[in-house]
Amino acid sequence: MRTVLYDLHKSLGGRMTDFHGWELPVQFEGIVNEHLHVRSNVGIFDVSHMGEIIVKGPQALEFLQYALTADVKDSYAGQKAVYAILCNEEGKIVDDLIVYGIGPSEFLLVVNASNTEKDFEKLCSVKEGFDVIVENKSSEYAQIAVQGPKSQQVLQPLCDFDLSQLKFFRFKTDVKVKNVPCLISRTGYTGEDGFEIYCRPSDAASLWTSLLENPLVKPIGLGARDTLRFEACLPLYGQELDETVTPFEANLSRFVHMEKGDFLGKKAFGEAKRMLIGLKMDGKAIPRTGYPVYYNRQEVGKVTSGGFCPSLNGVYAMCIVDKKEYSEEGFEVMIRNKPAGAKKVSMPFYTKKYKK
């Protein structure tokens, strides 16, 4: 599958790769250069492969309060983008997603591309008893992420709305960007200030081209998208999150609102037996996903994400390990059958610079 921006990526020298069935650029001028550009200026990302599911009807709010871990009741009135988790009946993570209340009885759910069909089927399977309609509308949306400390400076001249009024994890539905009707949110998956532009697929190419006319802006591929989110310790489905992990084991308890009433998976939650921690490697060897993690020579878990962090000039890892007290020293990661020393460090590795 290809997004509507595929030809533009090719014309800009994008090196394409398969990502869950989508042909997307892994890099343009190089992962490290693209990463550092986002940290200092502005990068734009084609995330049109993400899934969009509409939930609407008289009981849309009640349904989402049951289907998701987070309380979404203020999303429409407060124009709040709500990060939430869709769990199964066993309390394990089916997907993480963002909810936008685009009407009093209508919600847009933005889900991971690899999970779109699975999420849609799961939501449909639990909607019995609710007066609600669930529709997969992914083909009707394109999405461009604008990320970096100068994002507002770049995007503002193209908008008919004062972006300074848009606070972190807020959104606005009726913005025009270059006279194109869009939904704009201010969330980000890089640790930097940034915006997401949702538009019709037919309008995406003109917006992409307009953004690139600013010399502060460069196109960014999947490679730097991953290193940026990794430095900020933002979870990625399929690595930190999957259907073997609960939100509590993934350190996402703040997005589980137990007080709101019953919801899918709630009754299955028990005390977390595992947790996510951060490690800084002593050397340059790269800890890959799945590599065993040892503490005082006892295996305690595995690497979920690992790699070189360009902003920090070091090698780091996020790991899911047995939940217990650990000192800073004593960790090793088994890399190609050789133990590599590491120290426990706080997360995120990179200090996030969101606009609060």
C-alpha positions as CSV (number, residue, x, y, z in Angstrom):
1,M,0.0,0.0,0.0
2,R,1.1,3.6,-0.7
3,T,0.1,6.9,0.9
4,V,-0.9,9.8,-1.3
5,L,2.5,11.3,-0.8
6,Y,4.5,8.3,-2.2
7,D,5.5,10.0,-5.4
8,L,6.7,13.1,-3.6
9,H,8.8,11.0,-1.3
10,K,10.4,9.3,-4.3
11,S,11.0,12.7,-5.9
12,L,12.8,13.9,-2.8
13,G,15.1,10.9,-2.7
14,G,13.3,9.0,0.0
15,R,14.6,5.4,0.5
16,M,11.4,3.4,0.7
17,T,10.8,0.4,2.9
18,D,7.9,-1.9,3.8
19,F,6.2,-0.9,7.1
20,H,3.4,-3.2,7.9
21,G,2.4,-3.4,4.3
22,W,2.9,0.3,3.6
23,E,5.7,1.7,1.3
24,L,7.1,4.5,3.4
25,P,10.4,6.4,3.4
26,V,12.9,5.1,6.0
27,Q,15.2,8.1,5.4
28,F,15.9,11.0,3.0
29,E,19.4,12.4,3.8
30,G,20.2,10.1,6.7
31,I,18.7,9.1,10.0
32,V,21.1,11.0,12.3
33,N,21.0,14.2,10.3
34,E,17.2,14.0,10.1
35,H,17.0,13.3,13.8
36,L,19.1,16.3,14.8
37,H,17.3,18.6,12.4
38,V,14.0,17.8,14.2
39,R,15.6,18.6,17.5
40,S,16.8,22.0,16.3
41,N,14.4,23.1,13.5
42,V,11.4,21.4,12.0
43,G,10.7,18.0,10.3
44,I,7.6,16.9,8.6
45,F,6.5,13.2,8.6
46,D,4.0,11.4,6.4
47,V,1.8,9.5,8.9
48,S,-1.1,9.0,6.5
49,H,-0.8,5.2,7.1
50,M,-2.2,5.6,10.6
51,G,-5.8,4.3,11.0
52,E,-8.8,6.5,11.7
53,I,-12.0,5.0,13.2
54,I,-15.2,7.0,13.7
55,V,-17.4,6.2,16.7
56,K,-20.7,8.0,16.6
57,G,-24.3,7.7,17.9
58,P,-26.4,8.6,20.9
59,Q,-24.3,6.3,23.2
60,A,-20.9,7.0,21.6
61,L,-19.5,8.5,24.8
62,E,-20.8,5.7,27.0
63,F,-19.4,3.1,24.6
64,L,-15.9,4.6,24.6
65,Q,-16.0,5.0,28.4
66,Y,-16.5,1.2,28.4
67,A,-14.1,0.3,25.5
68,L,-11.1,2.4,26.6
69,T,-9.0,2.8,29.7
70,A,-9.1,6.6,29.8
71,D,-11.9,9.0,30.7
72,V,-12.9,10.7,27.4
73,K,-15.9,12.7,28.6
74,D,-14.2,16.1,28.3
75,S,-12.7,15.4,24.9
76,Y,-15.4,17.3,22.9
77,A,-16.3,20.1,25.3
78,G,-12.6,20.7,26.2
79,Q,-11.2,20.0,22.8
80,K,-8.8,17.6,24.4
81,A,-6.9,14.9,22.6
82,V,-7.0,11.9,24.9
83,Y,-4.3,9.2,24.9
84,A,-6.1,5.9,25.7
85,I,-5.6,2.2,25.6
86,L,-7.8,-0.5,24.1
87,C,-7.5,-3.6,26.2
88,N,-8.8,-7.1,25.8
89,E,-10.8,-9.0,28.4
90,E,-7.6,-10.2,30.0
91,G,-6.4,-6.7,30.6
92,K,-3.7,-6.9,27.9
93,I,-3.0,-4.1,25.4
94,V,-4.7,-4.4,22.0
95,D,-3.5,-1.0,21.0
96,D,-2.8,2.5,22.2
97,L,-4.5,5.4,20.4
98,I,-5.7,9.0,20.6
99,V,-9.3,10.1,20.9
100,Y,-10.7,13.3,19.5
101,G,-14.2,14.4,20.4
102,I,-15.2,16.0,17.1
103,G,-18.9,16.3,18.0
104,P,-21.1,15.8,21.1
105,S,-21.8,12.3,20.0
106,E,-19.0,11.6,17.5
107,F,-15.3,10.7,18.2
108,L,-12.3,10.2,15.9
109,L,-9.9,7.4,17.1
110,V,-6.4,7.5,15.6
111,V,-4.9,4.0,15.8
112,N,-1.7,2.3,14.8
113,A,-1.5,1.4,11.2
114,S,-0.6,-2.2,11.9
115,N,-3.6,-2.6,14.2
116,T,-6.4,-0.8,12.3
117,E,-8.4,-3.8,11.3
118,K,-7.8,-5.6,14.6
119,D,-8.9,-2.5,16.5
120,F,-12.0,-2.0,14.3
121,E,-13.0,-5.7,14.8
122,K,-12.4,-5.5,18.5
123,L,-14.6,-2.4,18.9
124,C,-17.3,-3.9,16.8
125,S,-17.2,-7.1,18.9
126,V,-18.0,-5.2,22.1
127,K,-20.5,-2.7,21.0
128,E,-23.6,-4.9,21.5
129,G,-26.0,-3.1,23.8
130,F,-24.8,0.4,22.9
131,D,-26.6,2.6,20.4
132,V,-23.5,3.4,18.4
133,I,-22.0,3.1,14.9
134,V,-18.3,2.2,14.4
135,E,-16.8,2.9,11.0
136,N,-13.3,2.5,9.6
137,K,-12.7,5.8,7.8
138,S,-8.9,5.5,7.3
139,S,-9.1,6.0,3.5
140,E,-10.7,9.4,4.1
141,Y,-7.8,10.9,6.0
142,A,-4.2,11.9,5.4
143,Q,-2.0,13.0,8.2
144,I,1.2,15.1,8.3
145,A,3.1,15.6,11.5
146,V,5.0,18.9,11.9
147,Q,7.6,18.4,14.6
148,G,10.4,20.5,16.2
149,P,11.0,23.6,18.3
150,K,10.2,25.9,15.4
151,S,7.0,24.1,14.4
152,Q,4.7,27.0,15.4
153,Q,6.9,29.5,13.6
154,V,6.7,27.4,10.4
155,L,3.0,26.5,10.5
156,Q,1.5,29.7,11.8
157,P,1.8,31.7,8.5
158,L,-0.2,29.0,6.7
159,C,-3.0,28.9,9.3
160,D,-6.1,31.0,9.9
161,F,-6.0,30.2,13.6
162,D,-3.7,31.5,16.4
163,L,-1.7,28.3,17.2
164,S,-0.5,29.8,20.5
165,Q,-4.0,29.2,21.7
166,L,-3.6,25.5,21.1
167,K,-2.1,24.0,24.2
168,F,-0.4,20.6,24.6
169,F,-2.8,17.7,23.8
170,R,-5.5,20.0,22.6
171,F,-7.0,20.1,19.1
172,K,-9.2,22.3,16.8
173,T,-11.5,20.9,14.1
174,D,-12.2,23.8,11.9
175,V,-8.7,25.2,11.0
176,K,-7.8,26.1,7.5
177,V,-4.2,25.6,6.4
178,K,-3.5,27.2,3.0
179,N,-7.3,27.4,2.7
180,V,-7.6,23.6,3.2
181,P,-10.0,22.5,5.9
182,C,-8.1,20.5,8.6
183,L,-8.2,19.2,12.1
184,I,-5.0,20.2,13.9
185,S,-3.7,18.8,17.2
186,R,-0.7,19.5,19.3
187,T,0.6,16.2,20.6
188,G,3.8,14.8,19.0
189,Y,5.8,11.6,19.0
190,T,9.3,13.1,19.1
191,G,9.7,14.8,22.5
192,E,9.5,18.2,20.7
193,D,6.8,20.7,20.3
194,G,4.7,19.9,17.2
195,F,1.4,19.5,15.4
196,E,-0.6,16.9,13.5
197,I,-2.5,18.0,10.4
198,Y,-5.5,15.8,9.4
199,C,-6.9,16.5,6.0
200,R,-8.5,14.9,2.9
201,P,-6.0,12.8,1.0
202,S,-6.5,14.9,-2.1
203,D,-5.2,18.0,-0.2
204,A,-2.1,16.3,1.4
205,A,0.4,16.9,-1.5
206,S,-0.2,20.6,-1.7
207,L,0.2,21.0,2.1
208,W,3.3,18.9,2.1
209,T,4.8,21.0,-0.7
210,S,3.8,24.3,1.0
211,L,5.5,23.2,4.3
212,L,8.7,22.3,2.4
213,E,8.9,25.8,0.9
214,N,10.2,27.0,4.3
215,P,14.0,26.5,4.5
216,L,13.6,25.4,8.2
217,V,11.7,22.3,7.1
218,K,13.0,19.0,6.0
219,P,11.2,15.7,5.2
220,I,11.8,13.0,7.8
221,G,11.6,9.2,7.4
222,L,10.6,6.3,9.7
223,G,14.2,5.8,10.9
224,A,14.5,9.2,12.6
225,R,10.8,8.9,13.7
226,D,11.9,5.9,15.7
227,T,15.1,7.3,17.2
228,L,13.2,10.5,18.2
229,R,10.4,8.6,20.0
230,F,13.0,6.2,21.5
231,E,15.0,9.1,23.1
232,A,11.8,10.4,24.6
233,C,10.9,6.9,25.8
234,L,7.5,6.9,24.0
235,P,6.1,3.4,23.6
236,L,5.8,1.7,20.3
237,Y,3.2,-1.0,19.7
238,G,4.9,-4.3,18.9
239,Q,7.9,-3.4,21.1
240,E,6.9,-1.9,24.4
241,L,3.2,-2.7,23.9
242,D,1.4,-5.9,22.8
243,E,-1.2,-8.4,23.9
244,T,1.2,-9.9,26.5
245,V,1.6,-6.7,28.4
246,T,-0.8,-4.8,30.7
247,P,-0.9,-1.0,30.9
248,F,0.6,-1.2,34.4
249,E,3.5,-3.3,33.2
250,A,4.2,-0.7,30.5
251,N,4.3,2.1,33.0
252,L,1.0,3.6,31.6
253,S,-1.1,3.5,34.7
254,R,-1.8,7.2,34.5
255,F,-3.9,6.5,31.4
256,V,-6.0,3.9,33.2
257,H,-8.8,5.7,35.1
258,M,-10.1,3.1,37.4
259,E,-12.5,5.5,39.1
260,K,-14.7,6.0,35.9
261,G,-16.6,2.8,36.2
262,D,-16.4,-0.5,34.4
263,F,-14.4,-0.8,31.3
264,L,-12.9,-3.5,29.1
265,G,-10.2,-5.5,30.9
266,K,-10.6,-3.7,34.2
267,K,-11.7,-6.8,36.2
268,A,-8.6,-8.7,35.0
269,F,-6.0,-6.2,36.2
270,G,-3.9,-7.5,39.1
271,E,-0.7,-6.3,40.6
272,A,1.9,-5.7,37.9
273,K,4.7,-8.3,38.0
274,R,6.9,-6.5,35.4
275,M,7.9,-3.0,34.6
276,L,9.7,-0.9,32.0
277,I,13.1,0.5,32.9
278,G,15.8,2.4,31.0
279,L,19.4,1.3,30.6
280,K,22.5,3.2,29.3
281,M,25.0,0.8,27.8
282,D,28.6,1.1,28.8
283,G,29.9,0.5,25.3
284,K,28.8,0.9,21.7
285,A,27.2,-2.5,21.1
286,I,23.5,-2.1,20.2
287,P,20.9,-4.0,22.3
288,R,18.2,-5.2,19.9
289,T,14.6,-6.0,20.7
290,G,14.3,-9.3,22.5
291,Y,17.8,-9.5,23.8
292,P,18.0,-10.9,27.4
293,V,18.6,-8.6,30.3
294,Y,20.5,-9.7,33.4
295,Y,20.8,-8.3,36.8
296,N,23.5,-9.6,39.1
297,R,23.8,-12.5,36.6
298,Q,20.2,-13.5,36.9
299,E,17.9,-13.1,33.8
300,V,15.2,-10.6,34.7
301,G,13.7,-9.5,31.4
302,K,14.3,-8.5,27.8
303,V,15.0,-5.4,25.7
304,T,11.9,-3.8,24.1
305,S,13.7,-1.1,22.2
306,G,17.4,-0.3,21.9
307,G,19.7,1.9,19.9
308,F,22.1,4.8,19.5
309,C,20.6,8.2,20.7
310,P,22.0,10.9,18.4
311,S,21.0,13.8,20.8
312,L,22.7,12.1,23.7
313,N,25.7,10.5,21.9
314,G,25.2,7.2,23.7
315,V,23.5,3.8,23.4
316,Y,20.4,3.1,25.4
317,A,17.7,0.5,25.9
318,M,14.1,0.3,27.2
319,C,13.5,-3.1,28.8
320,I,10.6,-4.9,30.4
321,V,11.9,-6.7,33.6
322,D,10.6,-8.3,36.7
323,K,9.2,-5.8,39.1
324,K,11.5,-5.3,42.0
325,E,14.1,-2.9,43.5
326,Y,17.2,-2.5,41.4
327,S,20.4,-0.5,42.0
328,E,22.0,1.5,39.2
329,E,24.8,-1.1,38.7
330,G,24.7,-4.8,38.0
331,F,23.0,-4.9,34.6
332,E,24.1,-6.7,31.5
333,V,22.5,-7.3,28.1
334,M,23.4,-10.4,26.2
335,I,24.4,-9.2,22.8
336,R,25.4,-11.9,20.3
337,N,26.1,-14.3,23.2
338,K,28.4,-11.8,25.0
339,P,27.4,-9.8,28.1
340,A,27.5,-6.1,27.7
341,G,27.5,-3.9,30.8
342,A,24.8,-1.3,31.4
343,K,23.5,1.1,34.1
344,K,19.9,1.8,35.1
345,V,19.0,5.4,34.2
346,S,15.8,7.4,34.5
347,M,13.3,7.7,31.7
348,P,12.8,9.6,29.4
349,F,16.5,9.7,28.3
350,Y,15.9,13.0,26.5
351,T,14.1,15.8,28.3
352,K,10.8,16.4,26.5
353,K,10.2,20.0,25.3
354,Y,6.4,20.1,24.8
355,K,4.5,23.4,25.0
356,K,2.4,23.0,28.2
